[in-house]
Amino acid sequence: MYLSLGIGKLRCCFRSFLILIFCVQILLISGAGTCEAQPLPPLHEAELLIGDGPEVLAAIATMGRDEQMMELERQRMGAKYFFNVTYGYSDEPLFETSEESASYSKLGVGAGLSFPIFGTWNKQKISALEAEIRSIESQFRPRILELHNLAALRKAYVTLWSECEKIAIAERFLKTEENTSKILVEREKNGLLLPADRIEFLTAYDMARRDIAVSNMRKTQALQIIRLATGQLWEMPGEMEIPTLPAFNGMKADIEKHPEIAMRKETLKKYEDLMNEKRNVDREGSFTVGATATKDFPGEIGSGVYASVTISEPLGTAFSKEDKIKKAAEHDLKRAQREELFMRIKVQGEAEEAASLAAFAVANIRAQESRLAALTEAVRERIMRHASISGDTF
């Protein structure tokens, strides 16, 4: 009996131990991939972190890679050295009808330099220019992303603050639900309110709850934008101070200094250089100089020097009346010119649109202030009327 009780307790303890181990593993797994959230800082402090966003850091890494590839393409230009070693063995008859044979081996060593000419040299210059274009684009990409992050960060901060204010207003409104419901029921009993009107009025509280849910969703979306823009995991704030934005001076901005415009202008120059280099690239050639040394076994050591020129080209391009690669380069240049013009128009339009939106915002604030003053006066008059006139005056 005691043995069975002991075994039962042992099983119970073992089961509890397994449950404890399982819970500890769950806690370790859930905490392994998370980092501690930090309180959300003011906007002016968060703006200093836009360079830490994952996209910006990835662009900086890409910039470093493209710079190394550009240097590599430059190093690949020009002459190449070569070195070769050959060894052969022969067993040949002494003469045509001889049954005897002579065996010997031969060792050869050669080295020299090969210089690219014609299309081969052009291809090397083209590869270097294309690497420079990629490097220029990657150099401006972090700054472009920082500007996008800054705009997204400010917009998300304003959204987060406004949704917090909406939630606070809605929650204050919901606190009046119980008292309002009693008043509406009393008015319905006194024949001053129809049941449908009472129910309709109370739906305003359900709409307020819906608005709180919508605001919470928008807060989550805005906070996610802030996290991605700064590369930090921030806590969801309960209350926020109104964010301070810098004064708008979009119409005074010099669009020539915009990184998108500056990038397009620099790459456009490289495309012009590319068009000049992309000609007869299929006519490959090389000029080679070298030296050789041979040793026969048995035999003596021999040596020599040589120079050669090699040219090759597909027959199709050799007899073509048009240089297709040249035509393609001209179209590439036209595309780059149109893209530069498109970006210039876009940036200028965005500046003008921002100016018009700023003017609209100022006018809208004034209209809302006037509307608020009118509503405040109407409420004040209703309160005074209710206090001085007996009966139902609402």
C-alpha positions in Angstrom: 0.0 0.0 0.0 2.7 2.4 1.0 4.7 1.4 -2.0 1.8 2.2 -4.3 1.4 5.6 -2.6 5.1 6.3 -3.0 5.0 5.4 -6.7 1.9 7.7 -7.2 3.6 10.6 -5.5 6.7 10.0 -7.6 4.7 10.0 -10.8 3.0 13.2 -9.7 6.3 14.9 -8.9 7.8 13.7 -12.2 4.7 15.0 -14.1 5.0 18.4 -12.4 8.8 18.5 -13.2 8.0 17.9 -16.9 5.4 20.6 -16.9 7.9 23.0 -15.3 10.6 22.2 -17.9 8.1 22.7 -20.7 7.0 26.1 -19.3 10.7 27.2 -19.0 11.3 26.2 -22.6 8.3 28.1 -23.8 9.5 31.2 -21.9 13.1 30.9 -23.3 11.8 30.4 -26.9 9.4 33.3 -26.6 12.0 35.6 -25.2 14.9 34.6 -27.5 13.8 36.5 -30.6 12.5 39.6 -28.8 14.2 42.7 -27.7 13.1 45.1 -24.9 10.9 47.9 -26.1 11.9 51.4 -25.1 9.7 54.5 -24.3 9.0 56.5 -27.4 11.1 59.7 -27.4 10.0 63.2 -28.6 9.9 63.8 -32.3 13.1 65.9 -32.4 15.0 63.1 -30.7 13.6 60.4 -33.0 14.6 62.4 -36.1 18.2 61.9 -35.1 17.7 58.1 -35.6 16.5 58.1 -39.2 20.0 56.9 -40.3 19.6 53.8 -38.2 16.6 52.5 -40.1 17.1 49.0 -41.6 16.6 50.2 -45.2 19.2 52.9 -44.7 21.7 50.6 -43.1 21.1 48.1 -46.0 21.7 50.9 -48.5 24.9 51.8 -46.8 26.1 48.2 -47.0 25.2 48.2 -50.7 27.1 51.4 -51.2 30.2 49.8 -49.7 29.8 46.8 -52.0 29.4 48.9 -55.1 32.4 51.0 -54.2 34.6 47.8 -53.9 33.2 46.5 -57.3 34.0 49.8 -58.9 37.6 49.7 -57.7 37.8 46.1 -58.9 36.6 46.9 -62.4 39.3 49.7 -62.5 41.9 47.2 -61.4 40.8 44.8 -64.2 41.5 47.3 -66.9 44.7 47.2 -69.0 47.4 44.6 -69.4 47.2 41.0 -68.1 50.2 38.8 -67.4 50.2 35.1 -68.3 52.5 32.2 -67.5 52.4 28.7 -68.8 54.3 25.5 -68.4 54.1 22.6 -70.9 55.6 19.1 -70.8 55.5 16.5 -73.6 56.9 13.0 -74.3 57.5 11.5 -77.7 58.5 8.1 -79.0 59.2 8.3 -82.8 61.0 6.1 -85.3 64.4 7.2 -86.4 63.2 7.3 -90.0 60.2 6.0 -91.9 61.3 2.4 -92.5 63.3 2.1 -89.3 62.2 -0.4 -86.6 64.2 1.5 -84.1 62.7 4.5 -82.3 64.0 7.5 -80.3 62.3 8.6 -77.1 62.6 12.1 -75.7 60.7 14.6 -73.5 60.4 18.3 -73.7 59.7 21.0 -71.1 58.5 24.5 -72.1 58.0 27.6 -70.0 56.4 30.8 -71.3 55.5 34.2 -69.8 54.4 37.6 -71.1 51.9 40.4 -71.2 48.7 40.8 -73.1 47.3 44.3 -73.9 43.7 44.8 -74.8 43.0 46.7 -78.0 39.9 47.7 -80.1 36.7 46.3 -78.7 38.3 44.4 -75.8 39.7 47.7 -74.5 36.3 49.4 -75.0 34.6 46.6 -73.1 36.8 47.1 -70.1 36.1 50.8 -70.1 32.4 50.1 -70.4 32.4 47.7 -67.4 34.2 50.4 -65.4 31.7 53.1 -66.3 28.7 50.8 -65.5 30.3 50.1 -62.1 30.6 53.8 -61.6 26.9 54.3 -62.4 25.9 51.7 -59.8 28.3 53.2 -57.3 26.8 56.7 -57.8 23.3 55.4 -57.4 24.2 53.6 -54.2 26.0 56.6 -52.8 22.8 58.7 -53.0 20.4 56.0 -52.0 21.0 56.3 -48.2 20.3 60.0 -48.3 17.2 59.5 -50.4 15.9 56.9 -47.9 16.7 59.2 -45.0 14.5 61.9 -46.5 11.7 59.3 -47.0 12.1 58.1 -43.5 12.0 61.7 -42.1 8.8 62.5 -44.0 7.2 59.1 -42.9 8.4 59.6 -39.3 6.9 63.1 -39.0 3.6 62.0 -40.6 3.4 58.9 -38.3 4.1 61.0 -35.2 1.3 63.4 -36.1 -1.0 60.5 -36.8 -0.1 58.8 -33.5 -0.7 61.9 -31.5 -4.0 62.7 -33.2 -5.3 59.2 -32.7 -4.3 59.3 -29.0 -6.3 62.6 -28.7 -9.3 61.0 -30.5 -9.2 58.0 -28.1 -9.0 60.3 -25.1 -12.1 62.3 -26.3 -14.0 59.2 -27.1 -13.3 57.7 -23.7 -14.5 60.9 -22.0 -17.6 60.7 -24.0 -18.2 57.0 -23.0 -18.1 58.0 -19.4 -21.4 59.8 -19.9 -23.2 56.8 -21.2 -24.8 55.6 -18.0 -26.1 59.1 -17.0 -27.3 59.9 -20.5 -29.1 56.5 -20.7 -31.0 57.3 -17.5 -32.0 60.8 -18.8 -33.2 59.3 -22.1 -35.2 56.6 -20.4 -36.8 59.3 -18.1 -37.6 61.5 -21.2 -39.2 58.5 -22.9 -41.4 57.7 -19.9 -42.5 61.4 -19.9 -43.5 61.2 -23.5 -40.8 63.6 -24.6 -38.8 61.1 -26.6 -39.7 58.3 -28.9 -38.1 54.8 -28.3 -36.6 54.8 -31.7 -35.0 58.2 -31.0 -33.6 56.9 -27.7 -32.1 53.9 -29.3 -30.7 56.0 -32.2 -29.1 58.4 -29.7 -27.4 55.6 -27.8 -25.8 54.2 -31.0 -23.4 57.1 -30.7 -21.7 55.3 -27.9 -21.3 52.2 -30.0 -19.9 54.4 -32.8 -17.4 55.9 -30.3 -16.2 52.4 -29.4 -15.8 51.6 -33.1 -13.8 54.8 -33.5 -11.6 53.8 -30.6 -10.9 50.5 -32.3 -10.1 52.3 -35.5 -7.8 54.7 -33.7 -6.0 51.8 -32.0 -5.4 50.2 -35.4 -4.0 53.4 -36.8 -1.8 53.9 -33.8 -0.3 50.4 -34.4 0.3 51.2 -38.0 1.9 54.6 -37.2 4.1 53.1 -34.5 5.3 50.4 -36.9 6.3 53.1 -39.4 8.2 54.9 -36.6 10.0 51.7 -35.7 11.0 50.9 -39.3 12.2 54.5 -39.8 14.4 54.6 -36.7 15.4 50.9 -36.4 14.2 50.8 -32.8 11.5 48.9 -31.0 9.3 51.5 -29.2 6.5 51.1 -26.7 3.0 52.1 -27.6 2.5 55.4 -25.8 -0.6 56.1 -23.8 -0.4 59.9 -24.0 1.8 62.1 -26.1 2.8 65.7 -26.3 1.9 67.5 -29.4 4.8 67.0 -31.9 6.7 70.2 -32.9 7.3 70.4 -36.6 9.8 72.7 -38.3 8.5 75.7 -40.2 7.6 74.9 -43.8 9.9 76.5 -46.4 9.2 74.2 -49.4 8.9 77.0 -52.0 12.4 78.3 -51.0 14.0 74.8 -51.4 16.5 74.4 -54.1 15.5 71.3 -56.0 19.0 71.1 -57.6 20.3 70.0 -54.2 17.7 67.2 -53.9 19.5 63.9 -53.8 17.3 62.4 -56.5 18.1 65.3 -58.9 21.8 65.2 -58.0 22.0 61.5 -58.6 20.3 61.7 -62.0 22.6 64.5 -63.1 25.7 62.6 -62.2 24.6 59.3 -63.8 23.5 61.2 -66.9 27.1 62.3 -67.5 28.3 58.7 -67.2 25.7 57.6 -69.7 27.1 60.2 -72.1 30.5 58.7 -71.6 29.1 55.2 -72.2 27.6 56.2 -75.5 31.0 57.4 -76.7 32.7 54.1 -75.6 30.1 51.7 -76.9 31.3 51.2 -80.4 32.7 48.2 -82.3 32.8 46.3 -79.0 32.6 43.0 -80.9 35.8 43.6 -82.7 38.0 42.1 -80.0 41.7 42.3 -80.1 44.9 41.9 -78.1 48.6 42.7 -78.5 50.8 40.1 -76.8 54.6 40.1 -76.1 56.2 37.1 -74.4 59.3 35.0 -73.9 59.7 31.2 -74.0 62.3 28.7 -72.8 62.5 25.0 -73.7 64.5 22.1 -72.6 64.7 18.8 -74.4 65.6 15.6 -72.6 68.2 14.7 -73.8 69.1 18.1 -75.3 70.0 21.6 -74.6 68.0 24.7 -73.4 66.5 27.0 -76.0 64.8 30.4 -75.6 62.9 32.9 -77.7 60.8 36.0 -77.7 57.7 36.9 -79.7 55.0 39.5 -80.3 51.6 38.9 -81.8 48.4 40.8 -82.6 45.0 38.9 -82.4 41.8 40.3 -83.8 38.4 38.5 -83.9 34.9 39.6 -84.6 31.6 37.8 -85.5 30.9 38.0 -89.2 27.4 39.3 -88.6 28.6 42.5 -86.9 31.7 42.8 -89.1 29.5 43.2 -92.2 26.7 45.1 -90.6 25.9 48.6 -91.8 24.9 49.8 -88.3 26.7 49.5 -85.0 23.8 48.0 -82.9 25.5 48.5 -79.6 26.1 52.2 -80.4 22.3 52.6 -81.2 21.4 50.8 -78.0 23.7 53.2 -76.0 22.0 56.2 -77.7 18.6 54.8 -76.4 20.1 54.3 -73.0 21.1 58.0 -72.9 17.7 59.1 -74.0 16.1 57.0 -71.3 18.4 58.6 -68.7 17.6 62.1 -70.0 13.8 61.4 -69.7 14.2 59.9 -66.2 16.1 63.0 -65.1 13.4 65.3 -66.5 10.7 63.2 -64.9 12.4 63.3 -61.5 12.9 67.1 -61.8 9.2 67.6 -62.6 8.2 65.3 -59.8 10.3 67.0 -57.2 9.1 70.4 -58.3 5.5 69.3 -58.3 5.9 67.8 -54.8 7.3 71.1 -53.5 4.4 73.0 -55.0 1.8 70.4 -53.7 3.3 70.7 -50.2 3.0 74.5 -50.4 -0.7 74.2 -51.4 -1.4 71.6 -48.7 0.2 73.9 -46.1 -2.0 76.8 -47.2 -5.0 74.5 -47.0 -4.1 73.3 -43.5 -3.8 77.0 -42.3 -7.2 77.8 -43.8 -8.8 74.6 -42.4 -7.5 75.4 -38.9 -9.0 78.8 -39.1 -12.3 77.4 -40.3 -12.3 74.8 -37.5 -11.5 77.4 -34.9 -14.5 79.5 -36.1 -16.7 76.4 -36.0 -15.5 75.5 -32.5 -16.3 79.1 -31.3 -19.8 78.9 -32.8 -20.5 75.5 -31.1 -19.1 76.7 -27.8 -21.4 79.7 -27.9 -24.4 77.5 -28.8 -23.7 75.2 -25.8 -23.3 78.2 -23.5 -26.7 79.5 -24.7 -28.4 76.2 -24.2 -27.0 75.9 -20.6 -28.2 79.4 -19.7 -31.6 78.7 -21.3 -32.0 75.5 -19.3 -31.0 77.2 -16.1 -33.5 80.1 -16.5 -36.5 78.5 -18.1 -38.5 75.7 -16.4 -39.4 72.5 -18.2 -37.6 70.5 -20.8 -35.5 73.0 -22.8 -32.9 70.6 -24.5 
